[in-house]
Amino acid sequence: MEQLRSFIRKEFYHIFRDPRTMLILFGIPIAQLLIFGTVIKNEINDVHIAIYDQAKDETSQKIINKILSSGYFILDKNLENTKDIDAIFRKGKVKEVIVFESDFGEKLTREGQANVQLIADASDPNMARLAISYTSGIINDYVKKLYPNLKFPLQIEPEVRMYFNEEMQSAYMFVPGVMALILMLISAMMTSISITREKELGTMEVLLVSPLRPVQIIVGKVLPYLLLSIVIAGIIILIGHWIFRVPIAGSFILLMLESVLFIFMALCLGILISTIAKNQMTAMFISMIGLMLPTIILSGFIFPIQNMPVVLQVLSHIMPARYFVTIVRAIMLKGVGFFFIWKETMILIAMTLFFIALSVKKFKKRLE
C-alpha cells in the first residue's frame, strides 16, 4: 500500500513539474471558459444600420432617435431612395435598413396603424435575427410608452425582409465558415506535421546537406498539399452548392482564386509552425489549439464579431479566417466582384508574404 501511495505521489509531482501538462489541465479550460463566456452572447452592439425616412415627421424622428439612443445601433447612412439598399448591403458594413412609409405619423394617429419595413442582411442569419428582433422590440416599446392609456390597439407593423437569404437557411452561414476551418486545419496542420516528422525521423539532415536552398525545400513541401487542398476546396464548394443548396451568385473562378490564396497562406503558416515546433505532437498542439479555436470564435463564422468585447474584436483582425469568411459569403451569397473584396484580399496577400518571409528566415541550414 505504501508503494502505491509513493507511486501516486510521484505522478502528482510529475504532473506539477511539467508546464505543458499544467497548461492542458488548467490553462486551456480556464481560457476556453473565459473566451466562450464573453463571446457567446444573445445581445447585439454597435450594429450599423441605414434609414430611409419617407415621412420625416415628428413620430418617425422620435422612433429613429429611440433606436439610435438604445446603444445597439449606429446610423451609417440616411438613404434617399430604395435603389441604394442593394448597393449598401453588398458593401457589407450595413446590416439592417429601416424604411418608414410616407405619412407615417399621420396614419398612426388617424388610423391607429402604420407600417415600417425592416430589411436585414441575412448572409449572417444570427445577426439578422437579432437586429430585426431588437428593432421590432424598440418600436413596440415606443408605442406602448407613448400611449399608455389608449383603449384601442395602436400598432406599428414591421414588414420584415431578409436580403440574400430569404428562407434564413443556416447552411448559408455554416458552409463558408466550415470551409475556412477545414482548409485552415488541413493546410496548416498537415504541412507543419510534415516537416516536424522529417526532424523526428532524422531525414531532415539529408535535406539540409543537399544542394537545395531553404526556399526550394519549403516549396517542395508546400506544393503537394497546395494542389490537394485546392481539390478539397472545390469539393467543399460543390457539396455546399448541390447538397446544401448554398448559391454561388458570384464568379466561381474568383471564388476558387480566393480559396487558393487562403490555402497558400495557411500552408505558409504551417511551415512557420514547423520551424518553431520540435516534434509532431507540438506541431499538432499548436495547430489544433492555436488555429482551430480562434478560427471558430474570432472569424465571425458563428458568433458576430460586433457582439464581442473590444479586446477580442481587435484580436480578430489578425485572424486570416475572418477575411476569408467575409470573401466567401460576399461572392457566394451577394454575388459581388473583386471591387467589393479587394481590402480583404490584400490583407490575405500581406499575411501570406509575412509568413513566407518569417518561415524562410527561421528555416535553418543545420539542425540544432
Secondary structure, 3 states (H helix, E strand, C coil): CHHHHHHHHHHHHHHHHCHHHHHHHHHHHHHHHHHHHHHCCCCCCCEEEEEEECCCCHHHHHHHHHHHHCCCEEEEEECCCCCHHHHHHHHCCCCEEEEECCCHHHHHHHHCEEEEEEEEECCCHHHHHHHHHHHHHHHHHHHHHHCCCCCCCCEEEEEEEEECCCCCCCHHHHHHHHHHHHHHHHHHHHHHHHHHHHHHHCCHHHHHCCCCCHHHHHHHHHHHHHHHHHHHHHHHHHHHHHCCCCCCCCCHHHHHHHHHHHHHHHHHHHHHHHHHCCCHHHHHHHHHHHHHHHHHHHCCCCCCHHHCCHHHHHHHCCCHHHHHHHHHHHHHHHCCCHHHHHHHHHHHHHHHHHHHHHHHHHCCCCCC
